Amino acid sequence: MMPTLPKSKRRWWMPKKRQEVRQHDNSKFYQSKQWRATRNFYMQTNPVCEQCKRKGITTAGQCVDHIKPISMGGHQTSSSNLQTLCNSCHAKKSSLEGIEYRKGIKTR
């Protein structure tokens, strides 16, 4: 039997690790066949990033995003609640939503 090292103890001077809190866990929906089919169809019909297109730039879309998040009552598969975004625009939008959620501007 191999010897094991004891678990390290948190020292009093070390800051506590911050727990990551998600707004909602929608991973089950995003793994579903329904979402994958909806996403693939939407990407085929709208291949260009919609945020970049508003700025006059043509960028290939890389993900399908919900305009109004599911956790805030947005419809899961309605095309009126979907938009194609490039990774850069999606990261900016998600970051802003997270900030607004934490500050209490947006609520569930």
C-alpha positions as a Markdown table, in Angstrom:
| # | Residue | x | y | z |
|---|---|---|---|---|
| 1 | Met | 0.0 | 0.0 | 0.0 |
| 2 | Met | 1.3 | 3.4 | -1.0 |
| 3 | Pro | 1.6 | 6.1 | 1.6 |
| 4 | Thr | -0.6 | 9.1 | 1.1 |
| 5 | Leu | 0.1 | 12.7 | 1.9 |
| 6 | Pro | -2.2 | 14.4 | 4.4 |
| 7 | Lys | -4.6 | 16.9 | 2.9 |
| 8 | Ser | -3.2 | 20.4 | 3.2 |
| 9 | Lys | -4.9 | 22.7 | 5.7 |
| 10 | Arg | -5.9 | 26.2 | 5.0 |
| 11 | Arg | -3.7 | 28.5 | 6.8 |
| 12 | Trp | -5.2 | 31.5 | 8.6 |
| 13 | Trp | -3.4 | 34.0 | 6.4 |
| 14 | Met | -4.6 | 32.4 | 3.2 |
| 15 | Pro | -7.8 | 33.9 | 1.7 |
| 16 | Lys | -10.8 | 31.6 | 1.4 |
| 17 | Lys | -11.5 | 30.3 | -2.1 |
| 18 | Arg | -14.5 | 32.1 | -3.7 |
| 19 | Gln | -17.3 | 29.7 | -4.8 |
| 20 | Glu | -18.4 | 30.1 | -8.4 |
| 21 | Val | -22.1 | 30.6 | -8.5 |
| 22 | Arg | -24.0 | 30.1 | -11.7 |
| 23 | Gln | -27.3 | 31.9 | -12.3 |
| 24 | His | -28.9 | 28.7 | -13.5 |
| 25 | Asp | -27.7 | 25.4 | -14.6 |
| 26 | Asn | -29.1 | 24.9 | -18.1 |
| 27 | Ser | -26.5 | 22.3 | -19.2 |
| 28 | Lys | -29.2 | 19.5 | -19.5 |
| 29 | Phe | -31.1 | 21.7 | -22.1 |
| 30 | Tyr | -27.9 | 22.6 | -24.0 |
| 31 | Gln | -27.0 | 18.9 | -24.3 |
| 32 | Ser | -30.4 | 17.9 | -25.7 |
| 33 | Lys | -31.2 | 16.9 | -29.3 |
| 34 | Gln | -33.8 | 19.6 | -29.5 |
| 35 | Trp | -31.2 | 22.4 | -28.8 |
| 36 | Arg | -28.6 | 20.9 | -31.2 |
| 37 | Ala | -31.1 | 20.7 | -34.0 |
| 38 | Thr | -32.4 | 24.2 | -33.4 |
| 39 | Arg | -28.9 | 25.6 | -33.2 |
| 40 | Asn | -27.7 | 23.8 | -36.4 |
| 41 | Phe | -30.8 | 25.1 | -38.3 |
| 42 | Tyr | -30.4 | 28.6 | -37.0 |
| 43 | Met | -26.7 | 28.7 | -37.9 |
| 44 | Gln | -27.4 | 27.5 | -41.4 |
| 45 | Thr | -30.0 | 30.2 | -42.0 |
| 46 | Asn | -28.1 | 33.0 | -40.2 |
| 47 | Pro | -24.3 | 32.3 | -40.7 |
| 48 | Val | -23.1 | 35.9 | -40.0 |
| 49 | Cys | -22.6 | 37.5 | -36.5 |
| 50 | Glu | -25.6 | 39.8 | -36.0 |
| 51 | Gln | -23.8 | 42.2 | -33.6 |
| 52 | Cys | -20.9 | 42.7 | -36.1 |
| 53 | Lys | -23.4 | 43.1 | -39.0 |
| 54 | Arg | -25.0 | 46.1 | -37.2 |
| 55 | Lys | -21.5 | 47.7 | -37.1 |
| 56 | Gly | -21.0 | 47.1 | -40.8 |
| 57 | Ile | -18.5 | 44.3 | -40.3 |
| 58 | Thr | -19.0 | 40.8 | -41.8 |
| 59 | Thr | -17.8 | 38.1 | -39.3 |
| 60 | Ala | -18.7 | 34.4 | -39.4 |
| 61 | Gly | -21.0 | 33.4 | -36.6 |
| 62 | Gln | -19.7 | 30.8 | -34.2 |
| 63 | Cys | -22.4 | 30.3 | -31.7 |
| 64 | Val | -26.2 | 30.8 | -31.2 |
| 65 | Asp | -27.1 | 33.0 | -28.3 |
| 66 | His | -30.4 | 33.6 | -26.5 |
| 67 | Ile | -31.3 | 37.4 | -26.7 |
| 68 | Lys | -33.3 | 37.1 | -23.5 |
| 69 | Pro | -31.7 | 34.4 | -21.3 |
| 70 | Ile | -33.7 | 31.3 | -20.5 |
| 71 | Ser | -33.2 | 31.9 | -16.8 |
| 72 | Met | -35.0 | 35.2 | -17.2 |
| 73 | Gly | -38.0 | 33.8 | -19.1 |
| 74 | Gly | -36.7 | 33.8 | -22.6 |
| 75 | His | -38.0 | 31.1 | -24.9 |
| 76 | Gln | -35.6 | 28.2 | -25.4 |
| 77 | Thr | -36.1 | 27.5 | -29.1 |
| 78 | Ser | -38.0 | 30.4 | -30.6 |
| 79 | Ser | -36.1 | 32.0 | -33.5 |
| 80 | Ser | -37.2 | 35.4 | -32.3 |
| 81 | Asn | -35.2 | 34.9 | -29.1 |
| 82 | Leu | -32.0 | 33.6 | -30.9 |
| 83 | Gln | -29.1 | 35.4 | -32.5 |
| 84 | Thr | -25.9 | 34.3 | -34.2 |
| 85 | Leu | -22.8 | 35.7 | -32.6 |
| 86 | Cys | -19.0 | 35.4 | -33.1 |
| 87 | Asn | -17.0 | 34.3 | -30.0 |
| 88 | Ser | -15.9 | 37.9 | -29.3 |
| 89 | Cys | -19.4 | 39.4 | -29.3 |
| 90 | His | -20.8 | 36.4 | -27.3 |
| 91 | Ala | -18.1 | 36.9 | -24.6 |
| 92 | Lys | -18.9 | 40.6 | -24.4 |
| 93 | Lys | -22.6 | 40.0 | -24.1 |
| 94 | Ser | -22.2 | 37.2 | -21.5 |
| 95 | Ser | -19.8 | 39.3 | -19.5 |
| 96 | Leu | -22.2 | 42.3 | -19.4 |
| 97 | Glu | -25.1 | 40.0 | -18.4 |
| 98 | Gly | -23.0 | 38.6 | -15.5 |
| 99 | Ile | -22.1 | 42.0 | -14.3 |
| 100 | Glu | -25.7 | 43.2 | -14.4 |
| 101 | Tyr | -26.9 | 40.0 | -12.6 |
| 102 | Arg | -24.4 | 40.4 | -9.8 |
| 103 | Lys | -25.2 | 44.1 | -9.4 |
| 104 | Gly | -28.9 | 43.3 | -9.2 |
| 105 | Ile | -29.8 | 45.2 | -12.4 |
| 106 | Lys | -31.1 | 42.0 | -14.0 |
| 107 | Thr | -33.1 | 39.6 | -11.9 |
| 108 | Arg | -34.4 | 36.1 | -12.6 |
